[in-house]
Amino acid sequence: MADESSFFRELSRFARTSGAVGGIAARVAGERVFGIKTDRAAHAEDLRAVLGGLKGPLMKVAQFLSTVPNALPAEYAAELSELQANAPAMGWAFVRRRMASELGPDWRGKFAQFSQDASAAASLGQVHRAQLHDGTEVACKLQYPDMPATVDADLRQLRMAMAIYHRMDNAIQHEEIYKELSERLREELDYTREAAQMRLYRHMLRDEATVHVPDPVPAYCTNRLLTMTWLNGRPLMARLAENPSQDERNTIARALFRAWYVPFYRYGVIHGDPHLGNYQVRADGSVNLLDYGAIRVFPPSFVAGVIALYEAIRDDDMDKAHQAYAVWGFTDLSEEKMAALNLWARFLYEPLLEDRIRRIQETDDPQFGRAVAAQVHAALKAAGGVRPPREFVLMDRSAIGLGGVFVRLGAALNWHELFQDLVADYNTEALSARQQAALMEAGVPQSD
């Protein structure tokens, strides 16, 4: 009976989401093949409502696509960018059931206080503020019902959508992207794993005074319940609305740069979810880093390849660039394909090349990144398309997503100096040793 119930829930979800996915595909096909003009803005609003109401991985994928320039029409990207931490919360009946199933029928007695209202609700779970009997303030993240079945249903939708899009446009071959997103989404369902990844980040960022990481509370954590220390802070956009000083904007940007790239260049680990709901700002300009479900651990050789590509772009060394792309996992690269990829690499690395204080993007054109992406896309399509390796997905997402935050901040820093501080003494063997020790200490399960 339980399997039958799960099947019908999954079927119902498939019916609702297939309309959204099919609608996008039909409209894109109509415009590109037949020249039919549609009201994409209105359809985009409908799409955001559908995905926000359903929660789950399709919403997560929508968040991802909204950060990648030219991955979707502008109207869709604008609407989907609103899917940050604003999903409707589940009611108190769900909360009672989830807490009882995870901590037992007497769960309420384990807390001195427990708020019935969610303080945040996102794609896979919602957060409630509580207090332990020793006075510790905590955040309890509860996973929504039936998420494993939801992931399976939504991944089938994602595969279908990618297949439809690939028939219309083969510039980007999606096989490895799909595999990477599938594995990372399934990992995000395991809150025990996320607790370990949170411990990993506490270890890697232990010397960073401007970055704060919550501490999981093991006795209150299960596979579907993650309890962590509560961090006080305000959403970044709320603080920006108050027009903070340039110094504060720079302080926040510097902290975020360190939060993302100290782990990557010193441990080979990236936080793959840089949307605005995953960090908060404190009164002193330091930041709270949240949500450790989408974490990627890279082989040290990949980090070396990222640095090598920077050096190749800096020195205009195409042989070194080709070697770097090969280390990343790109194959069958003609001169035309590599030239197209170099357009994107120059766009990403450009702020790191100039040893001076500057904004991350010096043009005031809000469509500049999209224009570069369109140029890269056209060049790749003309060259026969490219198959990005799995490792490229979250690395690129982090760079683009975090760059977008720096643009919103209007930060002016010496990005070259910040980067060089992390890579000047890079050593593959030392990174490998640090990585293995940190993963073992935190108890992070090893995966491909």
C-alpha positions as CSV (number, residue, x, y, z in Angstrom):
1,M,0.0,0.0,0.0
2,A,2.9,2.4,0.9
3,D,4.5,1.7,-2.5
4,E,1.2,2.2,-4.3
5,S,0.7,5.5,-2.4
6,S,4.2,6.7,-3.3
7,F,3.6,5.7,-7.0
8,F,0.4,7.8,-7.2
9,R,2.1,10.8,-5.6
10,E,4.9,10.5,-8.0
11,L,2.5,10.2,-10.9
12,S,0.6,13.3,-9.8
13,R,3.8,15.3,-9.6
14,F,4.9,14.0,-13.0
15,A,1.6,15.3,-14.5
16,R,2.0,18.7,-13.0
17,T,5.7,19.2,-13.8
18,S,5.4,17.8,-17.3
19,G,3.1,20.6,-18.2
20,A,5.8,23.1,-17.1
21,V,8.6,21.4,-18.9
22,G,6.6,20.6,-22.0
23,G,5.4,24.2,-22.1
24,I,8.9,25.6,-22.2
25,A,10.0,23.1,-24.8
26,A,6.9,23.8,-27.0
27,R,7.4,27.6,-26.8
28,V,11.1,27.5,-27.4
29,A,10.6,25.1,-30.4
30,G,7.7,27.3,-31.7
31,E,9.9,30.4,-31.7
32,R,13.0,28.8,-33.1
33,V,11.5,26.5,-35.7
34,F,8.3,28.2,-36.7
35,G,8.8,31.8,-35.7
36,I,5.8,31.8,-33.4
37,K,5.9,34.6,-30.8
38,T,4.5,33.8,-27.4
39,D,4.0,35.6,-24.1
40,R,7.1,34.2,-22.4
41,A,6.9,36.6,-19.5
42,A,3.4,35.3,-18.6
43,H,4.5,31.7,-19.0
44,A,7.6,32.3,-16.9
45,E,5.4,33.6,-14.0
46,D,3.3,30.4,-14.2
47,L,6.5,28.3,-14.2
48,R,7.8,30.0,-11.1
49,A,4.5,29.4,-9.3
50,V,4.4,25.7,-10.3
51,L,8.0,25.0,-9.3
52,G,7.8,27.1,-6.1
53,G,4.7,25.3,-5.0
54,L,6.1,21.8,-5.7
55,K,9.4,22.5,-4.1
56,G,11.9,19.7,-4.7
57,P,14.8,19.3,-7.1
58,L,13.1,20.9,-10.2
59,M,13.1,24.1,-8.1
60,K,16.7,23.4,-7.3
61,V,17.6,23.0,-11.0
62,A,15.6,26.1,-11.8
63,Q,17.7,28.1,-9.3
64,F,20.9,26.7,-10.9
65,L,19.7,27.5,-14.5
66,S,18.8,31.0,-13.4
67,T,22.4,31.8,-12.5
68,V,23.9,30.6,-15.8
69,P,23.8,33.3,-18.5
70,N,21.9,32.2,-21.7
71,A,20.9,28.9,-20.3
72,L,17.3,30.1,-20.5
73,P,15.4,32.9,-22.2
74,A,15.7,36.2,-20.2
75,E,12.1,36.1,-19.1
76,Y,12.5,32.6,-17.5
77,A,15.8,33.5,-15.8
78,A,14.3,36.6,-14.3
79,E,11.3,34.8,-12.8
80,L,13.3,31.7,-11.6
81,S,15.9,33.9,-9.9
82,E,13.1,34.6,-7.4
83,L,13.2,31.0,-6.3
84,Q,15.7,31.5,-3.5
85,A,14.5,30.9,0.0
86,N,10.9,32.0,-0.5
87,A,9.1,28.7,-1.1
88,P,5.8,28.3,0.8
89,A,6.3,26.4,4.1
90,M,4.6,23.2,5.1
91,G,2.1,23.4,8.0
92,W,2.4,22.5,11.7
93,A,0.8,19.0,11.1
94,F,3.7,18.1,8.9
95,V,6.2,19.5,11.4
96,R,4.8,17.3,14.2
97,R,4.9,14.2,12.1
98,R,8.4,14.8,10.8
99,M,9.8,15.5,14.3
100,A,8.1,12.5,15.8
101,S,9.4,10.2,13.1
102,E,12.9,11.5,13.6
103,L,13.2,12.0,17.4
104,G,10.4,9.9,18.7
105,P,6.9,10.7,20.0
106,D,8.3,12.7,23.0
107,W,10.3,14.9,20.7
108,R,8.8,18.1,22.0
109,G,10.2,17.5,25.5
110,K,13.7,17.5,24.0
111,F,13.4,21.3,23.4
112,A,12.9,24.2,25.8
113,Q,11.3,26.1,23.0
114,F,10.3,25.2,19.4
115,S,8.7,27.7,17.0
116,Q,5.7,26.5,15.1
117,D,6.3,28.9,12.3
118,A,9.1,28.2,9.8
119,S,11.8,30.8,9.7
120,A,12.8,29.8,6.2
121,A,11.4,27.4,3.5
122,A,13.3,26.3,0.4
123,S,13.4,23.6,-2.2
124,L,14.0,20.4,-0.1
125,G,13.2,21.4,3.5
126,Q,12.2,24.1,5.9
127,V,13.9,25.6,9.0
128,H,12.4,26.1,12.5
129,R,14.1,28.0,15.3
130,A,14.3,26.2,18.6
131,Q,16.1,26.2,21.9
132,L,17.7,23.3,23.8
133,H,17.4,22.9,27.5
134,D,21.0,24.2,28.0
135,G,20.0,27.5,26.4
136,T,21.6,26.7,23.0
137,E,19.7,28.4,20.1
138,V,19.4,26.0,17.2
139,A,17.9,25.8,13.7
140,C,16.1,22.5,12.8
141,K,15.9,21.8,9.1
142,L,13.2,19.3,8.3
143,Q,13.1,17.5,4.9
144,Y,9.8,17.6,3.1
145,P,7.8,14.4,2.6
146,D,8.5,11.9,-0.1
147,M,11.7,13.6,-1.3
148,P,13.4,10.4,-2.7
149,A,10.5,9.7,-4.9
150,T,10.3,13.3,-5.8
151,V,13.9,13.4,-6.8
152,D,13.4,10.3,-9.1
153,A,10.4,11.9,-10.8
154,D,12.0,15.3,-11.2
155,L,15.2,13.8,-12.6
156,R,13.2,12.0,-15.3
157,Q,11.6,15.4,-16.1
158,L,15.1,17.0,-16.2
159,R,16.4,14.2,-18.6
160,M,13.4,14.7,-20.9
161,A,13.8,18.5,-20.9
162,M,17.5,18.2,-21.7
163,A,16.9,15.7,-24.5
164,I,14.2,18.0,-26.1
165,Y,16.5,21.0,-25.8
166,H,19.5,19.1,-27.2
167,R,17.5,18.2,-30.4
168,M,17.0,21.9,-31.0
169,D,20.4,23.1,-29.9
170,N,23.5,20.9,-29.6
171,A,26.0,23.5,-28.5
172,I,26.2,22.0,-25.0
173,Q,25.9,18.2,-24.7
174,H,24.3,17.5,-21.4
175,E,25.1,13.9,-20.5
176,E,27.8,14.6,-17.9
177,I,25.8,17.7,-16.6
178,Y,22.8,15.4,-16.0
179,K,25.0,12.8,-14.2
180,E,26.5,15.5,-11.9
181,L,23.2,17.1,-11.0
182,S,21.7,13.7,-10.4
183,E,24.4,12.6,-8.0
184,R,24.5,16.0,-6.1
185,L,20.7,16.2,-5.8
186,R,20.6,12.7,-4.3
187,E,23.4,13.6,-1.9
188,E,21.4,16.6,-0.7
189,L,18.7,14.3,0.6
190,D,21.1,12.8,3.1
191,Y,21.2,15.2,6.1
192,T,23.7,13.0,7.9
193,R,26.0,13.7,5.0
194,E,25.3,17.4,5.1
195,A,26.1,17.5,8.8
196,A,29.5,16.0,8.0
197,Q,30.0,18.5,5.2
198,M,29.2,21.3,7.7
199,R,31.9,20.0,10.0
200,L,34.2,19.9,7.0
201,Y,33.6,23.6,6.4
202,R,34.0,24.5,10.0
203,H,37.5,22.8,9.8
204,M,38.5,24.5,6.5
205,L,37.3,27.9,7.5
206,R,38.4,27.8,11.2
207,D,40.9,30.6,10.7
208,E,38.6,32.9,8.8
209,A,37.3,35.4,11.3
210,T,34.9,37.0,8.7
211,V,33.1,33.7,7.9
212,H,30.8,31.9,10.3
213,V,29.7,28.2,9.9
214,P,27.0,26.6,12.1
215,D,27.8,23.6,14.2
216,P,25.6,20.5,13.8
217,V,24.1,19.0,17.0
218,P,24.6,15.2,16.5
219,A,22.0,14.0,19.0
220,Y,19.4,15.9,17.1
221,C,20.4,14.9,13.6
222,T,19.1,12.1,11.4
223,N,18.9,11.4,7.7
224,R,15.9,13.8,7.4
225,L,16.5,16.2,10.3
226,L,19.5,18.5,10.5
227,T,19.8,20.5,13.8
228,M,22.6,23.1,14.0
229,T,23.5,26.1,16.0
230,W,21.5,29.2,15.2
231,L,23.5,32.1,13.5
232,N,22.2,35.6,13.8
233,G,22.3,37.6,10.6
234,R,20.3,39.4,7.9
235,P,19.7,38.5,4.3
236,L,22.2,40.2,2.0
237,M,19.6,41.9,-0.1
238,A,17.9,43.4,3.0
239,R,21.2,45.0,4.0
240,L,21.9,46.3,0.5
241,A,18.5,48.0,0.5
242,E,19.8,50.2,3.3
243,N,22.6,51.4,1.1
244,P,25.7,50.4,3.2
245,S,29.0,52.1,2.7
246,Q,31.5,51.1,0.1
247,D,33.8,49.8,2.8
248,E,31.1,47.5,4.1
249,R,30.3,46.3,0.6
250,N,34.0,45.5,0.1
251,T,34.2,43.7,3.5
252,I,31.2,41.5,2.6
253,A,32.7,40.7,-0.8
254,R,36.1,39.8,0.6
255,A,34.5,37.5,3.2
256,L,32.5,35.7,0.5
257,F,35.6,35.4,-1.7
258,R,37.4,33.7,1.2
259,A,34.4,31.6,2.1
260,W,34.3,30.0,-1.4
261,Y,37.9,29.9,-2.5
262,V,39.9,29.1,0.6
263,P,38.2,25.7,0.6
264,F,38.7,25.2,-3.1
265,Y,42.3,26.2,-3.6
266,R,43.6,24.8,-0.2
267,Y,41.3,21.7,0.0
268,G,39.8,21.1,-3.4
269,V,36.3,21.6,-2.1
270,I,33.6,23.9,-3.5
271,H,30.2,25.1,-2.1
272,G,28.1,24.6,-5.2
273,D,25.0,26.7,-4.2
274,P,25.9,30.4,-4.2
275,H,22.4,31.8,-4.4
276,L,21.4,34.7,-2.1
277,G,19.5,32.6,0.4
278,N,22.6,30.8,1.5
279,Y,24.4,33.6,3.2
280,Q,23.6,36.3,5.7
281,V,25.4,39.4,6.8
282,R,26.3,40.4,10.3
283,A,26.5,43.9,11.7
284,D,30.3,43.9,11.4
285,G,30.2,42.9,7.7
286,S,31.2,39.3,8.3
287,V,29.0,36.6,6.8
288,N,27.1,33.5,7.8
289,L,27.5,30.6,5.2
290,L,24.5,28.3,5.1
291,D,23.3,25.1,3.4
292,Y,26.0,22.4,2.9
293,G,24.0,19.9,0.8
294,A,25.6,20.8,-2.6
295,I,29.3,20.3,-1.9
296,R,31.8,19.1,-4.5
297,V,35.2,17.5,-3.7
298,F,37.6,17.7,-6.6
299,P,40.8,15.7,-7.3
300,P,43.9,17.9,-6.7
301,S,44.7,17.7,-10.4
302,F,41.5,19.5,-11.2
303,V,42.5,22.4,-9.0
304,A,45.9,22.5,-10.6
305,G,44.1,22.6,-14.0
306,V,42.1,25.6,-12.9
307,I,45.3,27.5,-12.0
308,A,47.0,26.3,-15.2
309,L,44.1,27.7,-17.3
310,Y,44.4,31.1,-15.5
311,E,48.2,31.1,-16.4
312,A,47.4,30.1,-19.9
313,I,44.9,33.0,-20.4
314,R,47.3,35.4,-18.7
315,D,50.2,34.4,-20.9
316,D,48.1,33.7,-24.1
317,D,49.6,30.2,-24.1
318,M,47.2,28.0,-26.2
319,D,49.2,24.8,-25.7
320,K,48.9,25.2,-21.9
321,A,45.2,26.1,-22.2
322,H,44.7,22.8,-24.2
323,Q,46.5,20.9,-21.5
324,A,44.4,22.6,-18.8
325,Y,41.1,21.7,-20.5
326,A,42.3,18.1,-20.8
327,V,43.0,18.0,-17.1
328,W,39.5,19.4,-16.5
329,G,38.1,16.5,-18.5
330,F,37.2,18.2,-21.9
331,T,37.9,15.9,-24.9
332,D,37.9,16.2,-28.7
333,L,38.8,19.9,-28.6
334,S,39.4,21.4,-32.0
335,E,41.0,24.9,-32.3
336,E,37.5,26.3,-32.9
337,K,36.0,24.7,-29.7
338,M,39.0,25.8,-27.6
339,A,38.7,29.3,-29.0
340,A,35.1,29.4,-27.9
341,L,35.9,28.1,-24.4
342,N,38.7,30.7,-24.1
343,L,36.1,33.4,-24.6
344,W,34.3,32.2,-21.5
345,A,37.6,31.6,-19.6
346,R,38.7,35.2,-20.3
347,F,35.4,36.5,-19.1
348,L,35.8,34.6,-15.8
349,Y,39.5,35.2,-15.2
350,E,39.7,38.8,-16.4
351,P,39.2,40.4,-12.9
352,L,42.0,38.2,-11.6
353,L,44.5,39.3,-14.2
354,E,44.7,43.0,-13.3
355,D,46.8,43.9,-10.2
356,R,44.6,46.8,-9.2
357,I,41.4,47.7,-7.3
358,R,38.4,47.3,-9.6
359,R,34.8,46.1,-9.7
360,I,34.3,42.5,-10.8
361,Q,32.5,43.8,-13.9
362,E,33.4,47.3,-15.0
363,T,30.7,47.8,-17.6
364,D,27.4,49.0,-16.4
365,D,25.6,46.9,-18.9
366,P,23.5,44.4,-16.9
367,Q,23.3,42.1,-20.0
368,F,27.1,42.0,-20.5
369,G,27.5,38.5,-19.1
370,R,24.6,37.2,-21.1
371,A,26.1,38.8,-24.3
372,V,29.4,37.0,-23.7
373,A,27.5,33.7,-23.0
374,A,25.6,34.1,-26.3
375,Q,28.8,34.7,-28.2
376,V,30.3,31.5,-26.6
377,H,27.2,29.6,-27.3
378,A,27.1,30.6,-31.0
379,A,30.8,29.7,-31.4
380,L,30.4,26.3,-29.8
381,K,27.4,25.5,-31.9
382,A,29.2,26.4,-35.1
383,A,32.1,24.2,-34.0
384,G,29.9,21.2,-33.5
385,G,29.2,21.4,-29.7
386,V,31.1,20.4,-26.6
387,R,30.5,18.0,-23.8
388,P,31.4,19.6,-20.5
389,P,32.8,17.2,-17.9
390,R,31.0,16.6,-14.7
391,E,33.6,18.6,-12.7
392,F,32.8,21.7,-14.7
393,V,29.2,22.0,-13.5
394,L,29.5,23.2,-9.9
395,M,32.8,25.0,-10.5
396,D,31.2,27.1,-13.2
397,R,28.0,27.6,-11.3
398,S,30.0,28.9,-8.2
399,A,32.1,31.3,-10.3
400,I,29.1,32.8,-12.1
401,G,26.8,32.8,-9.1
402,L,29.4,34.4,-6.8
403,G,30.4,36.9,-9.5
404,G,26.8,38.0,-9.8
405,V,26.7,38.6,-6.0
406,F,29.9,40.7,-6.3
407,V,28.2,42.7,-9.1
408,R,25.2,43.4,-6.9
409,L,27.4,44.4,-4.0
410,G,29.2,46.9,-6.3
411,A,32.4,45.7,-4.5
412,A,35.8,47.2,-5.6
413,L,38.7,45.0,-4.5
414,N,42.1,43.9,-5.8
415,W,40.8,40.5,-7.0
416,H,44.2,39.6,-8.4
417,E,45.8,40.0,-4.9
418,L,43.1,38.0,-3.2
419,F,43.6,35.2,-5.8
420,Q,47.4,35.2,-5.6
421,D,47.2,34.9,-1.8
422,L,45.5,31.6,-2.3
423,V,47.5,30.1,-5.2
424,A,51.0,31.5,-4.9
425,D,52.3,28.5,-3.0
426,Y,50.0,25.9,-4.5
427,N,51.3,22.3,-4.2
428,T,49.2,19.3,-5.4
429,E,50.7,16.9,-2.9
430,A,50.1,19.3,0.0
431,L,46.5,19.9,-1.1
432,S,45.9,16.2,-1.3
433,A,47.2,15.6,2.2
434,R,45.1,18.4,3.6
435,Q,42.0,17.2,1.7
436,Q,42.2,13.6,2.9
437,A,42.9,14.7,6.5
438,A,40.0,17.1,6.6
439,L,37.5,14.7,5.0
440,M,38.5,12.0,7.4
441,E,38.2,14.3,10.5
442,A,34.7,15.5,9.4
443,G,33.5,12.1,8.5
444,V,32.5,13.0,4.9
445,P,31.6,9.9,2.8
446,Q,33.8,9.5,-0.2
447,S,32.2,9.6,-3.7
448,D,33.3,9.8,-7.3
